Amino acid sequence: MKIVAVIVGTVVVACAFALPHWNLAEVDIGNGDESVHVYYINLDKAIDRRNAIVPLLSQLDLSYKRIAAVYGKELSQSEKDEVTDGTMFKVLMGKGIVDGEIGCYISHLKTWKEFLKSKASYALIIEDDATFNPAELKAVVDELIEHNDKWDYVNLDPHRSGNGRIVQKISDKYNLIASKQRVWLTTCQLINRKAAASLVKHALPIRMPVDHYVYRSWELGYKFRIVSPNAAGHGFGGSYIGSEDYSEKWYLKLTQQINRMISGAMCHIMAYMN
């Protein structure tokens, strides 16, 4: 019985993300002008965070724009139902989705779309609780663009080192890494237009938190990288996202573990394939 449950769970998890993505309309990548544009995601009510991060952004010597973050608790139930697949979220994550995760995800989706409307070739996307040394971050971004054939998406604040393959030495301090592990957080990310178009194309419905979505390069068709050590950090008090306890139901625990196993294996494989 346990063997059957594992087989069924594996099939469900393998199909959960891929099947709804057949025959999706292409997203226009457009042409970039080789510039970098900075987008920072900030809730209207988070004035303290806005006041803290804008002075840092102004020192990057790059144009920047505020993206008004979506506050998930203010969405109607019909609005939330329209953009989420609650069943598959539970299957993949072992828990129900919370309003803050919906708001965070949609805020990043807004940002990717805004970037594709621009003429910039690259977007540096920063959440409002990011911390960084402006001169150091700018130097890392400049060096990454010098090696833009090595990446499509770079996580500049991964939650762990990724135990990965060094793709490019960026400086005496930093390396560009193809992660062999699942890494998350979306505090600070550098993406190109190809990555943004793929992220927009496959974004909905929401089946996982946004920081779990972006590292799935085997489904998104791009080069996912991290910088090690981190070129940015995060802090500034508690999170607006909130959390929900993981389910005690055995079958959700099973599918969650299978998802972790499959995605972990795929991260390891993709570290050597692109």
C-alpha positions in Angstrom: 0.0 0.0 0.0 2.8 2.4 0.9 4.6 1.7 -2.4 1.4 2.4 -4.4 0.9 5.6 -2.5 4.4 6.7 -3.3 4.0 5.9 -7.0 0.7 7.7 -7.2 2.0 10.7 -5.3 5.0 10.9 -7.6 2.9 10.9 -10.7 0.6 13.5 -9.2 3.5 15.8 -8.3 5.2 15.3 -11.7 2.0 16.2 -13.5 0.8 19.0 -11.2 3.0 21.7 -12.6 3.6 20.6 -16.1 0.1 19.6 -17.3 -1.6 23.1 -16.9 1.3 24.6 -18.9 0.6 23.0 -22.2 -0.1 25.3 -25.2 0.4 28.6 -23.3 0.5 31.7 -25.4 4.0 33.2 -25.9 4.9 36.4 -24.1 6.7 39.0 -26.2 10.3 39.4 -25.0 10.9 42.6 -27.0 14.2 44.3 -27.6 16.3 45.7 -24.8 18.6 48.8 -25.0 21.3 47.2 -22.7 20.3 49.3 -19.7 19.5 48.2 -16.2 16.3 49.3 -14.5 15.7 48.9 -10.8 12.2 48.0 -9.5 11.5 48.0 -5.8 8.4 46.3 -4.4 6.7 48.2 -1.6 3.3 48.1 0.1 1.6 51.5 0.3 1.3 51.2 4.0 5.0 50.3 4.5 6.2 53.9 4.5 9.0 53.1 7.0 10.5 50.5 4.6 10.2 52.9 1.7 12.0 55.6 3.6 14.8 53.2 4.5 15.4 51.8 1.0 15.1 54.8 -1.2 18.4 56.4 0.0 20.1 53.1 -0.8 18.6 52.9 -4.3 19.6 56.5 -5.1 23.2 55.5 -4.6 23.1 52.7 -7.2 23.4 55.3 -10.0 20.5 53.5 -11.9 17.0 54.6 -12.6 14.5 53.0 -10.2 10.8 52.7 -10.0 8.4 51.7 -7.2 6.0 48.9 -7.7 3.0 49.1 -5.4 2.8 45.7 -3.8 -0.4 43.8 -3.6 -1.7 43.3 -0.1 -3.3 39.8 -0.2 -5.7 40.4 2.6 -7.4 43.2 0.6 -8.2 40.9 -2.3 -11.7 39.5 -2.6 -12.2 35.8 -2.4 -13.1 35.7 -6.1 -9.9 37.6 -7.0 -7.9 35.1 -5.0 -9.7 32.1 -6.5 -9.1 33.5 -10.0 -5.3 33.4 -9.7 -4.7 30.4 -7.4 -4.9 26.6 -7.7 -5.4 25.8 -4.0 -5.5 22.1 -4.5 -2.1 21.9 -6.3 -0.6 24.3 -3.8 -1.4 21.9 -1.0 -0.1 18.9 -3.1 3.2 20.6 -3.8 3.7 22.5 -0.6 2.0 20.4 2.0 -0.1 23.3 3.3 -2.7 25.8 2.2 -1.8 29.1 0.6 -2.1 32.3 2.7 -3.1 35.7 1.6 0.4 37.2 2.0 1.8 34.6 -0.4 -0.8 35.5 -3.0 0.0 39.2 -2.6 3.8 38.6 -2.8 3.5 36.5 -5.9 1.2 38.9 -7.7 3.5 41.8 -6.8 6.4 40.1 -8.5 4.2 39.2 -11.5 3.4 42.9 -11.8 7.1 43.8 -11.7 8.0 41.3 -14.4 5.2 42.7 -16.6 6.3 46.3 -15.9 9.9 45.4 -16.9 8.8 43.9 -20.2 7.0 47.1 -21.0 10.3 49.0 -20.7 13.2 49.2 -23.0 15.7 48.0 -20.4 17.5 44.7 -21.0 17.9 43.9 -17.3 15.8 44.4 -14.2 17.2 44.5 -10.7 14.2 43.6 -8.6 14.4 44.5 -4.9 11.9 43.9 -2.1 11.6 46.7 0.4 13.2 44.9 3.3 16.4 44.4 1.4 19.7 45.5 2.9 22.8 46.1 0.8 25.9 48.1 0.2 25.0 50.2 -2.9 28.6 50.5 -4.3 29.2 46.7 -3.8 25.9 45.7 -5.2 26.3 47.9 -8.3 29.8 46.4 -8.9 28.3 42.9 -8.8 25.5 43.8 -11.2 28.0 45.5 -13.6 30.2 42.4 -13.5 27.2 40.1 -14.1 26.2 42.0 -17.1 29.7 41.6 -18.5 29.0 37.9 -18.4 25.4 38.0 -19.4 25.7 34.8 -21.5 26.1 32.8 -18.3 22.7 33.6 -16.7 19.1 34.6 -17.2 18.0 34.9 -13.6 20.4 35.6 -10.7 19.3 35.4 -7.0 21.5 37.9 -5.2 20.2 36.9 -1.7 19.8 33.1 -1.7 18.9 31.6 1.7 21.9 29.2 1.4 25.0 28.7 -0.7 23.4 26.1 -3.1 26.3 23.7 -2.9 26.8 24.5 -6.5 29.1 24.6 -9.5 31.1 27.8 -10.1 30.0 29.2 -13.5 32.0 32.5 -13.3 34.2 34.2 -10.8 32.8 37.7 -10.5 35.4 39.2 -8.3 37.9 38.2 -5.6 34.9 37.9 -3.3 31.9 36.8 -5.4 31.1 33.8 -7.6 28.3 33.1 -10.0 26.9 29.7 -9.0 24.7 27.1 -10.7 23.0 25.8 -7.6 22.7 22.1 -7.0 20.1 22.7 -4.3 16.7 24.3 -4.0 17.3 27.9 -2.9 14.7 30.5 -2.3 14.0 34.1 -1.2 13.3 36.9 -3.8 14.7 39.8 -1.8 17.1 40.8 -4.6 17.2 39.4 -8.1 18.7 40.3 -11.5 16.8 39.1 -14.5 16.9 39.5 -18.3 14.0 39.8 -20.6 14.0 36.1 -21.5 13.6 35.2 -17.9 10.8 37.8 -17.3 8.9 36.5 -20.4 9.1 32.9 -19.2 8.1 33.9 -15.6 5.0 35.8 -16.9 4.0 33.0 -19.3 4.0 30.3 -16.7 3.0 32.3 -13.7 -0.7 31.5 -13.2 -2.4 29.9 -11.6 -0.3 30.1 -8.4 0.7 26.6 -7.2 3.6 27.6 -4.9 5.2 30.6 -3.3 7.0 32.9 -5.8 10.5 32.1 -4.4 9.8 28.4 -5.1 8.5 29.1 -8.5 11.5 31.0 -9.8 14.1 28.4 -9.3 12.3 25.7 -11.4 14.6 26.3 -14.4 13.8 22.9 -15.9 10.2 24.1 -16.5 10.9 27.8 -17.1 13.7 27.1 -19.7 16.3 29.5 -18.4 19.6 29.7 -16.7 19.0 30.1 -12.9 22.0 31.2 -10.9 22.9 32.5 -7.5 25.7 34.8 -6.2 27.8 33.5 -3.4 28.4 34.9 -0.9 25.2 37.0 -0.9 25.4 40.4 -2.4 22.3 41.6 -0.5 20.5 40.6 2.7 17.1 41.1 4.2 15.7 42.3 7.5 13.6 45.2 8.7 11.3 43.5 11.2 8.6 40.9 10.6 7.2 39.7 7.4 3.8 40.9 5.9 3.3 37.5 4.3 2.4 35.3 7.3 2.4 31.6 7.3 0.2 28.6 7.7 1.1 25.4 9.5 1.9 22.4 7.4 -0.9 19.8 7.1 -0.9 16.7 9.3 -2.6 14.7 6.6 -0.3 11.9 5.6 -0.9 12.2 1.8 0.0 15.9 1.8 3.1 15.2 3.8 3.9 12.5 1.2 3.4 14.7 -1.9 5.3 17.6 -0.3 8.3 15.3 0.3 8.1 13.9 -3.2 8.0 17.4 -4.6 11.1 18.3 -2.6 12.8 15.2 -3.8 12.0 15.7 -7.5 12.8 19.4 -7.5 16.0 18.9 -5.6 17.1 16.3 -8.1 16.2 18.5 -11.0 18.2 21.4 -9.5 21.2 19.1 -9.3 20.8 18.0 -12.9 20.3 21.5 -14.2 23.4 22.7 -12.5 25.4 20.8 -15.1 23.1 21.1 -18.1 23.0 24.8 -18.6 
